[in-house]
């Protein structure tokens, strides 16, 4: 089987590509893990601890529901989440 004419097609996502933004030098030179807290400790080139900012945590729950279990069951679910 031969194809009479092959047409080069541009990938669909190619139109969404853009140059990377300008890079920024990160203020840390090394990362170690604190054995007590198990958190990363960022240090600059002089060995001083560099604060990397805080981030929140989130927790989600999902509950399944089923009705009319004696015939054709109708099921669904509820979701909620909390973030601090």
N, C-alpha and C positions, 0 to 999 in steps of 0.2 A: 504494500500500500504506500503510495507516495502522495505527498501534499503538493498541489499545484503551485500554491504561493504561500509562503510563510510571512505573516505580518508581525513585525516586532511590536509588542504592546508594552506600554509603560506600566509598571506596577501601580495598583490603585492608590497605595499610600505615599507614593513619591511626591505628589503634590502637597502633602502635609509637612514635608521635611523643611527644616530651617537650620541655619548655622547655629552651632552651640553658642550660648552667651559667653561673654568675656569671663575668663577664669579669675578666681580670687585666691590669693595665697591663704591657706589655713594657718591659724596661729599656734598650731601644736606640732611637735616633732615626733612624739611617741605616745603610745597608749598602753597602759598596763591595767591589770585587773586587781582591784583592792580585795585581798583575801577575806576580809570581814564582811563587806557589803556586797561583794561580787559585782560591783559597778566599775565601769571604765574610768580610769584616771588619766586625763590628758595633760601632758607636760610640754613646755616650750623648749627651745634649744638650750636654755640655761638651767633646765630642770625644775622650773617653777610650775606649779599647778595652774592650768588654764581653765577657767569656767566655760563650759560648753552650753550653758543654758538649760532650762528646765523643759520638761514635756509632761503632759498629763497622761492619765491612764483611763482606760474605758472598760466597761463590763457589759456584756449583752446576755439576754436570756431569750429563749424561744420556747413557747408552749404549744404542743399539738392538741388539737381538738377533734373529736369524732362525735357525730350525732347519728341517731337512727341505726345502731349497730345490729339490729335484728333483721334488716333487709339491706337495701343498697346503701352502704355507708356514705356519708357526706363528711369529708374531712377538711380541715384548714389549720392554720396556725397563727399565733400572735407573736410579735417581736417587740422588744423594747431594749433600750440601751441607756446607760448613764456614763457621763464623762466628767472628769474633774481636771 
